[in-house]
Amino acid sequence: MDWNVVVTAHDDGFDRAEAELRDLGEVGRTDYYNVLVLRVEDRDTFLEALDDRATLIPDLFTDAIARVAPAQRTIEFEDRRTFEATAAEAARAFAPRIAGRSFYVRVHRRGMKRFIASDRAERVIADALLEALEEAGESASVAFDDPDAVLAVETVGRRAGLSVWSREDLNERPYLDPG
């Protein structure tokens, strides 16, 4: 599936999460525990619809859906080298949104465990973003405590989605928090 959203369900909430998401986009099951993927037409419309649904169903995020990760960009990769290179290049496009701010990169990997180390990938991607900022005459700082923004990278098999979320985004929608 050509997904652009990754959803993690709570334990015992998988079937309910799948049912609640079905009319918000094309939902696909994965080979990974409690992980669903979706294809949505418009990320912002999807998030607004999810917020509306949560208002009507107060336990949606406590019993069914643990985390939602809509991708602003997606990439395909074959191995560690192509993942790091492709993700680093894709991350460079987010430089204008990070300029002058504090940030960190968080990689949640499903699959490719023998090939991709999340902590190494986070450093490679952060370094590429800092390099892009330097080339543009801008700067940013890496901060893990209360950063201005988070660059979230979600992998499912050989596909990854990348998004930048501001502190305000994460405060408004805690279900986006990549940790």
N, C-alpha and C positions, 0 to 999 in steps of 0.2 A: 504494500500500500504506500502511496505517495503522501505520507502523513506530514502534518505540520503542528501537531499538538501531542504531547505525551502526558498521560494521566496515571497517577499511582493511586490505587485503591487501598483503603484500610483493610486489615484482616477481616474476613467475613463480609466485606462490603463490595467485593468485585462484581457480582451479578447485579447488585443494585446500582453501582456506579455506571456499569454498562447500560442499563436500562434508562437511567436518568440522562445520559449523554446522547442516546440514540437519535433524538430529534434535533440535536444541535449540530450534527455533522455526521460524516461517515465514520463509524466506529470499527476498529479492528482489534482482535485479540493478538497477543504476542506470545512468544515462547517463554516469557519472563514472568515470574511470580507477581501477581497483582498489578501488572502493567498493561494499559490499553493505549492505543494510538488512535488519533482522529485526523480526518481531513476536513478542515472548515474553510469556507469561502473567505471570510473576513475575520481576522483575529479580534479586532475591537468589538465587533458585533457579537462574536462568540462570548467574549468576556462579559459584556453587558447582559446577555441572555443567561449566563451562568450566575451572575450576581442576582438577577431577578428570580431565578429558580431557587437560590439559597434563601431569599427573603420568604418565599412561599414554603420552603422545606427547611426548617431551622437546623435539622441534624444532618444535612447533606454533607457538610465538611467534617463532621465529627464521627459519623458512622459509615459513610460510603466513600467519599473522595478525600484522599489525604493531600494530594498535591497536583497542581495543574501547571504544565510548562508549554505554553504556546511558543512556537518558533518564529522569529522574525526573518531568519535565513535558515536554509537547510543545505547540508552537504552530504555527499556519498564518499566512502573511502574503502580501501581494501585491506590495509594493515596499519601498524603503528606509524610508520613514516608518512604514509599518505594522509592518515588522520591528522597528525600534528601539522603537516604542511598545509592541508586544506583548511583545517580549523583556524590556524594562525592567519592565513590569508583572508578568510571570511571575517575574522575578528577585526581586522584592520578597517573594515568598512564602518565599524562602530566608533572609531576614534573621535569623530566630532561630538558624539554624545557623552564621551568620557573626558574630553578636554577640560582641564582645570579642576577636576574632581578627584575624589578618592574612590577606589574600586577594588574588587577582587574577582577572580575567575573561579567558578565552581563547576566541576565536571562530574556528572552522574552517568556512569557507564553501565550499560546492560549488554553483556556479551563482550567478546574480545579480551577477556580478563588476562589471558596469558600474554597478550600483546600490548595492551594499553594500560599504563599506570596513571590513575587520575591525577595524582600530585605532580608527576612530571608533565603531563599534558597541560595542567593549569599554569605551570611556570612558563612553558613554551608559548602558550597563547597570550599570557600577560606580557611576556617580553616582546612579542610581535606587536601587540597593541601599544606598548610604550615606545617602541621603535617607530611606529607609524606616527605617533604624536610628535616625537622628536623631529622627524622628517618634515612635519608640517609646522614646526616652530612652536609647538604646544607642549604641555606636560600634564601629568597626572601622577597620583601616588597610589601605591598598593596599601590598603588598610583592611584588616579583617574585623576590626571593631567599629561598628556603626559607619560603614562606608556610604558614600553618596550614591553609589550604583554597584550592581552586581552583573557580571557577564555570565549567564547561565548556559551551560552546554549539556545537552541531554543526548546520549547515544542509545539507540536500540538496534542491535545488530551492527550492520555496516552503514547506518545512516545516523546523522546527528542534526540536531536543531540548536540554533544559537539565538539568544535574546539578551537584551540589556534591560534591566529593571532599576528604576530609581528608588531611593529610599521611600519617596512618596507613594510610588506604585506598590511597593511591598507593604507599606502601612495600610493602604487602602484595600489591598487584596492579599491577606496573609497566605492564602493558598498558593500563591506564586513563589513563595520564599524557597530558594534552592538550598538553604542551609549554610 
